[in-house]
Amino acid sequence: MGRPSLVRVSARALAHNLEVARRQASGSRVMAVVKADAYGHGLEWAAGVLEEGGADAFGVACIEEGIRLREAGVRRPVFILEGFFQREELRAVQALDLGLVLHRPEQVDAVLEEATPEAPIPCFLKADTGMHRLGLDHDEVPAQAERLARAPGVDWQGLLSHMARADTPDDPYNDQQVRCLRELGASVDGDCPLSLANSAAVLARPEAHLDWVRPGLMLYGASPLEGRSGAELGLEPVLRLETSVITVRHLEPGQWLGYGTAFQAEEPMRVGVVPLGYGDGYPRHLGTGTPVRVAGRDTRTLGRVCMDMIFVDLTTLPQVGEGATVELLGPGVPAEALARRADTIAYEILCGLRNRLRRVTE
């Protein structure tokens, strides 16, 4: 029942992309990043597939996501990449055996005061190696790391940082960040595992793999590298956004279409109307010419995107009519291609899909 607009997600493709990450960084453990509802793919579903596929741990943005994973039965380590926001969260962190990435001295102080040997908290310490977003300054790292490493209530995991320009792998700034994290690790007494590589570094910067890698976007089949497609990197799109043609309209030369009369026909045209729009997360500013597939054939959108509807050009597809399947995002219309049209990045395209879309797992 209901409108034919839906999201299909493929467990096989997700498992394949995880295996690509594991092959690329065969000497590292894999923390699969599933924040933002697994980049729009469904948090609990994606974590279940990735856990079965051998992910060593999961990265989330906040405690709410960590709680959802534990309630879904995920048993692998789960790390909250932004740490905690209120001290009261530490009780739930301990009760649910969640891990933390600490990025301020005040967070370290709170953990050392609240953690107990009976329920040690797994902790990474985040160092700022050049992103200048979260993380301790270089001169703060050794002392704070050694406090955590010695604490009986802490399960010390090592140092973690984040790359600022990994999507342009030849940029020397990447070398600087790798070198910086290695030097900071060497300054800490005892065992100090290191984690730096995101998806782009997993695929293009092997010297950044270190002890842990943290693939995110690549797991879902999109490319994190400028100028490269997911397919070129051996990745498979996990998500397909599809709907159906609900009616076919005929335009005569000179007639206008849609809000703002943004498109005018120059010849007789067949136009399909499909029930999906910016209310579902499809970018409103995508105009005429955005790629789309109808009944397996390439065509384009026409006019402005409406809240609940889009126009597609059926002029060169005379055999296509009502009920034909329309793919707006997926193997035939990669997220990278849609992102280029929308002047954004694949991350935003995937994360922007709304929950009112019906989800089908395959």
N, C-alpha and C positions, 0 to 999 in steps of 0.2 A: 504494500500500500504506500501511497504518498508519491511525491514527485520523483522522477528518475535520476536526480542528481546525487552523486555519491563519490566516495573515495574508496578505491581498492588498494590494499596493501599486501605485498608479497613476502611471505616468510622465507621463501627460497632465495629471493634477491637479497634480502637483508642478511641472511646467513652467508651468502656468497661474498658480499662486501666486507663482512667481518673477516672472512678467510683471506681476502686480499690484504687487509690491514695486518693480519697475523703473518702472512708471507713476507710483506714488505719489512716488517720489524720483528723478524723471527727470534731475535735475542732479547726482546723486551716483553714485559707484561702489558696487557691491554686493558685500559680503563675506558669502557664504552660510554660516551657522553650521550645522555638521554634527557637532558634538560629541555624546557619549553615543549613539554608533551612529546618528547622524542622528535623534536623538530617538526611537529605537526603530524606525526605518524601514529600517535597513541602510546603513551608512556608504558602502561602495564603490558600491552601486547608486545611492543618492541623489546622490553627488558626480558620478557619470557623467552623470546626467540634468541636473543643474544646470550642469555645465560645458558640455554641449551647448546648454543654454538660454541661455548667455551670462553666467553669474555671473563677476564679475571676480576673485574670490579666495574662499578658504574659511577659516573659523575653526574650530579644534579646541581641545580642552582640554589635550592632552598630546602628547608626542613620539610615543607609540605610535600615536595616531590619525594623525598626520602621516606616519609611515612607511607605514601601511596605504594611505593615499591615493597616495603615490608608487609603491608596489608595484602598485597597481591601474591605474597609468598616468595619473593625474591630473597635468596639466602646469601648470595655473594656480597662482598664488601661494597658499601655505598658511601661515597664521599660527597659532602656538601661543599661545592667549589667556592662559594662565597663565605664559608664559615657560618657562624650564627649571628643573628641580629639582636636578640635579647638574651641575657644571661639565663633566663628561665628555660630556654630551649635545651640547655644542657641535660636536664632531667630526661627529656624524651630522647635525646641523642644517646644517652647511656642505656636507657630502657630498650631501645630498638637496635642497639649495636651499630650506630651510624658513625661514620668517620668525618673528620673536619679538615678543611684547608684553612689555616689561620694566617691572617695577613696583617694583624696589628699587635703590638705588644700587649695592649689591654685584653685582647682575646687570649693570649698566652697566659696572662695572669689569672683570668677567670677559669680557664681549664685546669690550671695547676691547683687552684683553690677548691674546685668542685670535684675533680676526678678522683677515683679511688682504685686501689689495686684490685678490688673485687670486680670492678667493671671498667677496665682501662679503655680510654677513648683513642681510637686510631687517629693520628694527626700527621698531616703534612704541614710544613711551614712554607708560606709563599714568599719568594724573594722577587723584588722588582729588578729585572735585568734589562729594562729598556722600554717596556710598554707604558710605564708610569700611570697605571690604573689602580691596581691593588698590589700589595706586597711591601715587605720591609726593605728599607734602604740597606745598602751593602754593609755598612758598619754595624748595623743592628743584628744581622743574621747570625754570626757565630755564637754569640752569647745566648740568644733566644733559642737557637737550635739545640745547644747543649743543655739548656734547662729542660727542654722537652725530652731529649734523649735520655736524660738521667731520671726523669720523674717516674715513680712506680705506677702512677695512675694513667700513664700515657703509653700507648702502643706506637712508638716512633716509626714513621713511614719515610721521612726524608724531606728533601727540598723540592719545591715545585715552582715553575714560572710559566709565563705565557709569551708566545712569539708575536711580535707586532707586524712583521712583513713576510710571513712565511708564504703568502700567496704569490709573492714574487721571489722565487727561491734563489735566484742569483744575486740578490741584494746582499752586500757585505754586512749589513746590519744583523742579518741572521747569524753570521759567524761570530759577531761580537756578543750576541746573547748566549750562544752555546758556550763560548769561552768563559763568559762571566759566570754562568751557572756552575760550570766545572770548577772554577777557582773557588767559588763559595762553598761547594761541596768539599773540596780539599781542605778548607779552613775549619771544618767541623771535625772534632775528635770522634773516632769510632766509625761505625757503619752509617753511611748517609746516601741512600738511594736518591736518584734524580729523575725528575719528570719535566719535560719541556715540549715535546712534539705534539702539535695538533694535526688535523688531517693533512694539511698541505705539507708539513714537515715529514709526516709518515711516508708520503708519496715521493718527496723530492729532496729531503735532507737527511740521509741516513746517519750522519754524524750527530744529529739531534735526537736520535731514538733513545739513547741512554737506558735507564732501567724500566721506565714506564712510558708508554705512549698513550695519547688521549684522542682517538679518532672520534669525530662527531659527524660533520656533513658527509664525509665520504661513505659512512655506513649506510646512508640513505640514497646513495647512488649519484649524487651531484658532485661536480668538480670544485675543489677549493682553489685551483690554480688558474691564474689569468691566462686566457687564450687556449685552454685545454678543456675538452668536454669529458664528462664522466665516462662515456663509451671509450674514448681514447685511452683512458686510464684503467680500463678493464672493469669499470663499475657498472652496476645495473640499477636503474631507477626502481625504488621500492614502492612508490606511490603513483597511482593513476587517478586523475580527476576526470570524471566522465559524466555525461548526461545524455539526453536524447532530443532530437528535433520534435517540437510539439505542434508546430504548424509551419506551412510554407506560404510566403507572400510573394506576389509578383509586382515588380516595379517597372514603370515605363520610363523612358528617357526624360530626365528633368525632374522626376519625383524625388522627394527628400525622405530620409529615414531617421526615425528616433528623436530623442531629446536634442534640442538645439539645432535640429535639422543639420546634423554634423556630416551627413553623407548624402551626396546627390548622384543618382544613377545617370550614367552617360549612354547606356544602352539597355535594352530589355534585360531584366535580371530576376533570378529566383533567389529568395532570401529565406533562410531557415531561422526560426526563433527557438532559442533553447532556454530552459528554466534554471539559470544559474547566473549570479552576478556578484557585484561588490559586497553584497550582504553575506556572501559565502567566503569572502577573502580574495576573490579575483580582482586584481588591481583596476580601479575605476579609470585611471588615466591611460590604460592601454586602448589605443584607438584603431582605426581602420588599418588592416594589414597585419595584425598580430596572427602568427601561425596557429592553426587548429587543424585537427583531423576529423573528418566526417566519413563514417563507413569505411575507415581505413585509407582514405584519400586526403592528400594535403589541400587545404584551402585557407581562407583568412576570415577574420572578423570584419564587421562593418559598423561604422558609426560609434556612438558612445556606449560604454558598458552601463547598464541599468542596475538597480539594486538587486533585482531578481531575474534578469533576463539579459541575453546577449544575442546579437545578430551574426549569422554566419553566411558566407557567400556560397550558394549552391548553383550558380550560373553554369559552371563547367562540370557539374555533376547532375545531369538531367535524370539519372536513374534513382537519385536519392530523394526520399520523401519523409513523411512523418514516421517517427519511431527509429530513425537511423541513429546509431551510436555516435556521440561526439566526444572526442578526447581533447581536453583543454590543457592537460599537463600529464606527462608520463613518458613512456619510451618514444612515442612519436612526436612529442612536444617537450623536450627536456627543460628542466627548471632553469638551466643556464640561458637557454634561448629566450624564455619568457622574461627572465631577469634583465637581459640586455634591452629588450623592448621597453621594459618598465623603468629603465635607468636605475636599477637596484641590484641586489645580489640574490643568489639562489636561496640563501638562508631565509631572507625575508619572505620570499614567495612561499616556501614550504611552511614556515612558522605562522604565516598569516591566514591559513585556511581555518574556517570557523567550525565550531562543533555542531552546528545545525546540519552539516552534511552527514548523511548516513555512511557508516563505515562497514566495509566488507573485507574480511581477511581471507587470503588465499594461500 
